[in-house]
Structure formats: structure tokens, C-alpha cells
Amino acid sequence: MVGRALTCGVFALAGVLFYVSAHAAHGIDLRTDDSLLRLSDVIQQRSDQNRQTQSELAQLQQRADQLAGQQGRTPADSDRLSALQQQVGLDPLQGQGLTVTLNDAPPDATARIPGVPEPGVNDLVIHQQDIQAVVNALWRGGAGGVQVMDQRLIATSAVRCVGNTLLLQGRVYSPPYVIRAVGRTADLHAAVDADPSIRNYLQYVTAYGLGWKVQENSELTLPGYTGSTDLNAASAQPAGQ
């Protein structure tokens, strides 16, 4: 009799637990993590959405230019507009230039020269400042235009890193990172060689095997920028407003 009562009690308690779990889950399976996307997955999803949006924006801008040309734009206006678009990076750019490629070291890399300490995780990956150093050096070297991966840089472009990935204008990239610039190759080379941040990076190239390649190009074509040119800024308001 006692055993039967205990058995009934166990089944009753199990029923209560199932009810509480179902109520807390609101019909969602608590044992699956399908709905728990990792941050990297969310960033990649948004990156794909931004890539599609930028493609649509480029098509709309092209259509707007066609319509504007049908509204009686004079040749002088067209020449002035073309010059402005070239200056801000909206038109493709061709010419000689330089291609710089940076890459992470192998994950199992060790010190390659005597007296150098064994590397930590941060010693083996490309950092935001490494990419920025190359971009800034190319601008100082007189580049007429700079492209990072498959995107043209403009005045409002910002190079950001999230973990070991590059976040550029709403899209995500993994190494190797390829940076191209159109300009006099001798001047670009000199600016890269003289940059102190790049010299520091090259010490890690020697010590731990980070990737570094500089290639001169007799002919480069940089795409025009196709994203939004709006500059967004946040402003603080006094308390109580």
C-alpha cells in the first residue's frame, strides 16, 4: 500500500515538473540551441544583408544618375560632377599602385629567433591598428584611392576589428586582409617603409611568422564606393531632456 502511494506521488511530481517546464518554455524546446545564434553568426547575417542592400543602393544611384542626365544637365555640370565623384571615391579609379597583404600566423607558431619569448594568442593575429597603419601610410604616400578587401574607402570609412575579424562598412571579413592603393608606387613604398607602426609589425613577422606581402602593380582598378555617404553622429543631451 505504501509502495503504491509512493509510486503515485512520483508520477504526480513528474507531471508537475513537465507542466512547469512547458509553461516556462512557452512551447519552445528547452533542449535545443537552434535559436541561440552566436554573435559571429549574427554579425555574418547582418553583413550579408548589408551586402545586398549596398548592391540595391548602387543600382538606385545609377538609375538616379540616368534620370538626372535626362533633366538637361550641361556638359560643364557633368564634368564637375564627375570630378567630385572621383575625389570622394564614388567612381572607379585606375592606375599603377601597390597591394599589401596581411595575414595571421599559424595557430601553432613558435618563436623563430633565439631570445624571443614564446608568443601569446594576441601575438599571432592581425589587429585593427595593423590594418589602420597600412591604410594611413598609403594615404600619406599620396594614394589617389584605397581599397580594403572588396570595398573602396571614403572619408567616412572606419576600419574596425571584432575579435579576429574585420568589420568594414557593415560587412565582415576574415584574414588574409588585402589592401590596394592607386598612386606612384615609389612614393607608396617609401611611406610604408617609413611608418613606425608597420616597422613594429614587421618585428612580429620576423619573430612569429605573421603574413606580410607587398606587391607593385603596373595597373590596378579600384571600384567606386557604393554605400551610403551620410555621416551619422551621436550627441549627448542634458539630463532631464
Secondary structure, DSSP 8 states (H G I E B T S, - for coil): -HHHHHHHHHHHHHHHHHHHHHHHHTT--TT--TT---HHHHHHHHHHHHHHHHHHHHHHHHHHHHHHHTT---HHHHHHHHHHHHHHT-S-EEEEEEEEEEE---TT----STT-----GGGGS--HHHHHHHHHHHHHTT-SEEEETTEE--TT--EEEETTEEEETTEEE-SSEEEEEES-HHHHHHHHHH-HHHHHHHHHHHHH--EEEEEEEEEEEE----S-----------TT-
